[in-house]
């Protein structure tokens, strides 16, 4: 059983060696690494080449800068065409795999040849000394389809192993035209199309809270939300070709699109009072609004009420008042659908050194 781990690298000279070492040091040795240098301008290309020269299990591909999604897709296509790997894993260049994760137990699980293996992760501080509690997931064996799309939602998408057969059969790839949520959409599509999904509550992935990461620099507002809303709707449309008697039609993308629309409006009005700008954006993107209306009966009454209010011309004052009144209910709805993560962790946990 062979695994390929794809590591996209862009200007990550400080962390990339540690990321690679966390893979090479695993007890399971049938793991190769494909590093995609995404047009880095620091010392990352040199460091990656030096790593590759010292270890035959590491391949480096240098490309022009095209973003993390394009880099991952280049890695997928390389693995599927140039290797005999049974599974593909993903590791961001500033994150780590947990120490001794790939042991005999995981090796035995790999031999069962499930299409998707999902594990859990833990959020770390930048220096890996403290973290939140490990993310909880539901253990078990599941079939794919709409009912399984959210079972791994709280965990990092890369805390999983994707079978080469699944990606080859479905042609699923990362959306290259969006900067955020592309990883969530990718695993949602894999969960929907996989024949069998196994979830095990074992920490696989150490997510470093890097203040220089793309998410840390996210602009939010319309520029942040609108591309994601369109991408979620597009994802539902792409998955229609896999619908059958065992897979209900996928509505999760449109549901998340509606909730993100509510959040976009709340954020935009709350920060720059540009109600007319938000209204104009929806008017210019009628396909988004029309898709949302198709399934308005599938979201909660508070979310629908705020969404409807958002689409009216009743003014900033009324909208701000509604946001204040609905805020607690809306956040409850968003948490129920696991869209918004609680980032202000009041309790800190000492880091368990067995993970590194």
N, C-alpha and C positions, 0 to 999 in steps of 0.2 A: 504494500500500500504506500503510495507516494503522495506527498503534499507539496504544493508550491505556495509560497507566501509572497504576495505582491506588496512592495513598499514604494509608494510614490514619494519622491524627495524634491523639495524646493527650498533652497536656502536654509538648510537645517544642519549645518556643520556641527552645532553644539550637541545634538542628540542622536544623530543617525548611527554612530558606532554602537551606542548602547542598545538601540532598537534591534540592530542586526544581531548583536551578541545574545539578546534574549531569545532569539530563534535558534541560533547555532548551538547554544548550550543546553537545549532540551534533550532529555534522555532518548527520545525517539529521533533517530538520525536520518530517516528517509524524508527529510525536508530540504527542499532547495528554495533559494530566495531569488526573486526577480526584482531588482531595483530599477525604477524608472526615474531617471534624473530629468525633471521637468524644466530644463533650461535654467538651472541654478546659476547665480552669479557670484556666489561666495566660494568657499573651499569644498563644498559638498561633492562636486564631480570628482575632484582629486581624491578625496577620502573614500568615496565609493569604489573608484578604480583600484585603490590600494587594498581595500577589503577583498575585492574580487580576485586580485592577483594572489592573495594569501590563502584563499579558500575556494576550491573548485565547485562548491555548492552554491556560490553566489554569481549571478549574471547581472551585468549592468547594461542598461539601454539608455543612451542619451538622446533626448528629443528637444525640440524647441518648446518654449513655454506655452502650454495650452490649457493649464488648469488640472486640478486633481482628478476630475472625472475622466478626462481624456487620457491622463497618465494611467489610471486604473484600467481603462478599456484596452490600452496598448498592452498592458500586462496580461489581461485575460486572453486576448487574441494570441499573444506569444505562447502562453502556457498551453492553450488548446491546440496550437499548430506545431509547436516545437518540442513538447514534452509528453511524457506518458502519465502525468500526474492524475490521480483519482480525485483529489480535492484541492480547492483553492481557498486560501485564507488571505485576509487583508490586514496590514499593519501600517498605521501612519508613522512617519519617521520620528516623531517626538513621543511616541507611546511605546509600551513594552508588552510582551507576552509574560504571563505569570510564570514564576520559576517552577520547573518540573511539571508543567501542565500536561505535556504530551507524554504520559507514562503508559504503563501496561493497560490500565483501564481504558484509556482513550484509544489505544491501539486496537483493543478488542472491539470497541464501538465502531471504529472505522471499518473493520472487517465485515460488519453487518450491512454495509453499503446503502445507508440511507441517503436520500438526496440532499438533506439539509440537517446539519448538526448545530444546535444553538446552545450557547453557554452564557455566562454572565460576566460582568465587569465591575471594576471599582474605580471611583474617581479619586485621583491623587492631586496633591499640591504640586507645584512646579519642581520642588526638590524631593518629592516622593516621601516626605517624612510624615505627612498626615493625609487622611482621605476620609471620605464619607463611608458609610457602611456599604458593603457589596450590594449591588442591585439584586432584587428578588425576582425570580421568574418561576413559572409553573412547570414542574417536571412532568415528563410523560412522553408518549409517542402519539403524534397527531397526523391526520391526513391534511393535505393542502386544501385550499379553498378559502372563501370569504371568512369563514368562522375561525380560521387560524391566522389571519393576517396580523392581528394585534398581540399575539401571545408573547412576542419578544420585544414589545414596544419600548419598555423602560430601559432595556439594555442597549449597549453600543452595537451598531450593525456589524462591526468587525469581531465581535465576540461570537463568531460563528464560522463554520466551514461549509463551503458550497461545493457540491459535487460537480465535477467537470461535465458529466452527462447532463445535469440539469441546465447548465449555462449553454451547452452545445445544443441541446434539444429546443430550448425556448428562445435562444438568442438574446436573452436579457442582458442589457448593459446599462451603465450609468448615463443619466442625462447630462450631456456636455454643455447645454446652454443655460444651466442654472448653477449658482455658487453655493446654495444652501439647501438642505433637505434631500440632496441627490442620493445620499447613503440610505436615508429612511425609505425613500421610494424604491430603491434597488432591493432592499430586503423584503419590503412589502410584496413586491412582485414575485420574489423567489418563494416566499411563504405561500402565496396564492397558487403558484404553479407546481410546487413540489408534490410528489406522490406521498412521501413520508417525511415527517419532521420529528426529530428527537430533541427534546430540551432537557438539559441537565444543569442543576444549580451548582456549577463549579466555576470559580473565577478563572477566566482565560485571559482577560484583557485588562491592562492597567492604563487608564485614560489620564493623561497628564493635563492639568488645567494650565495650559500655556498662554500667558497674556499676549503673545504675539501671533496666535493662531488666527485663521480666517474668521471663526465664529466670534472671537474676542473683538474683532474689528468690524463686525457686521453693522451696517448703517441703520437697520430697522426702518420703520416707516414704510411708505409705498414701495421704495426701491428694494426693500427686503422681502416684503410679503407677496407682492403681485406676481413675480416670476414663480414663486412656490405654488401659489394658488393655481396658476395655469398648468404647472407641471403635474400636480396631483390630479387635475381633471384629465390631462393627457394620459396619465398612467392608467386610469380607469378605462379609457377608450382602447388603449393598447391591449389590456387584459381581456377584452371581449372575445378575442379569438381563442382563448383558452377556456371559455365558459362551456360547461357540459352538465350532465345530470348530477354529477358529484360536486360541482362548483357553482354556487349561486353567483349572480352578477356582482362584481366588486363595486361597492358604493363608498368605500372608506376614503378614497381620494377626494371625492366630492364633499363628503362630510367634513373632512379636514379642511378642504377649501372654504367651506362655509364658516367654520370656526376661526380660521385664519383671517377671513374677511372681517369678522366681528372684531378680532384683535387688532387688525390693521386700522380699522376705523377708530377704535378706542385709543390706540397709540397716537395716530395722526392728530386727532382732535385734541387729545390731552397734552400734546407737546408743541404744536405750532398753530393750533386753532384754525387750521386750513380746511374747514369743512367743505368749502366749495371745490377745493383741489381734490379731495377724496371723492366727492360726488362726480367730478369731471372724469376722474380715472375710471370709475365704474361705467360711466356713460360711454367712454371711449372703448371699453372692453366689455361689450354687451354679451359676448360669448360666455364670460365668467358668470355674470348675473343670471343669464338664461339657464346655464347648467345648474346653478345653485337652486333656482326655482323648481327644477324638476324633482327635487327630493326634499323640499322644505318640510314635508311631514316626517322626515327621518331625524330631525334634530329637535332638541328640547324647546319648550315654549319660551323660556327666558332668552335662549339664543336666537330663536326666530323673532321674538319681539324686538330685540335690539337690532337684528339684521334688517327687519322691516323699517324700523325707525331710521336706521342709517341710510336707507334708500329713499327717504322722503325729503321734502324741502322745508322742514319745520324749524331749521335754524340751529345755531351752535348752542345756545343756552339750553334749549329743551334736550338736545342730545347729551350735553354734559351732565344735565340733571339725571337723565336716564342712566348714563354710565355710572354715576355715583350710586343710584338706587340698585342697579343690577350687578354692581361690581362683584359682590360676594357670590351671587348666584352664578354669574358667568364663569368666574374662576373655578367654581365647583363643577360646572359643566365641562370646562376645559380639562380639569384634572380627571374627571370621569373618563373622558376620551383620551387621556394621557397625552394631551397636546403640549401643555405647558409644564416644564420641569421647575420644581422649587429650587432655586439656586442659592437662597440664603440659608445655608445649613447652620442651624444654631449649635448643634452638638457636633464636636469634632471627635474623631476616633484615632487612636494611636495606630500607626501603620503596622500591619502584620508582616514581619520580615520574611515569612515563608513565601510571600508572593514575589520577592525580588532576590 
